[in-house]
Every structure is written in structure tokens, then in C-alpha cells.
Amino acid sequence: KLPCVKFLEENNQNTNQMILFEDDELVKMSWEFKAKKVGLTLSIFENFDGFIKAHQLSPFPLATPIYSDVNLSPTESGLEVVKKLNELGFNDIHLCTGYERHMIAVPDFIKSVSDKNFPVTS
């Protein structure tokens, strides 16, 4: 079983979606390839505004797993983005970073902090 899909089933969610906030092209391509390989729909955003536009057109379920880079861009922090997502009611939020957990102030609502490898194995 795929861990991400199992988690969604346990919470009675019928979604195979994931959201990634990332600005690195190689990371985005890697995640797209791996998501497709395991049958997940991956929505990728480089900033919060792009996410909000998409979410207003077609809302994402609040239990959708969200992964965010800590350093999205020089003008937007991933930590700011995840705070806004949590305020909207999203509750399955993870940080992907090259930093060790003790090196950043991780909000209580963050479920995990990991490297930038795709979180689901086939």
C-alpha cells in the first residue's frame, strides 16, 4: 500500500491528490514523474497567490496532503505559506527542505519535516 493513499483512506477521503509548493524546476519535474508513476494527481505552485487562484476555481479538499519548500523564493517564505494554508483549514501539511528540523522554527501544525524526496514509494 502507498502510505499517502492509506492515510487518505483512513480519513474517508476519496482523493488521490497532493500539492507541492516548490520553485526548483528539477524538484518539480522529479515529483511530477513520481506522482504520475504511482497514480497521484500533483498540483504544483510556486507561490500562495497561484494556489489561491486555483483553489477558488476548484477547491482542494482540506485533507489534501501539502508539501512546501521552506525557501520558496526571495520574496515568499514557505513558512508563511504553510501558516496561511493552516488558517484556511488545511491540516495535512509537511515541510520539504535541506535544513534539519532543529534549524528552523517548525509550527505545531506541521506533520513532518523531510528532505525534498517524493514522499510516496511505489
Order of alpha helices (4+ residues) and beta strands (2+ residues): alpha-beta-alpha-beta-alpha-beta-beta-beta-alpha-beta-beta
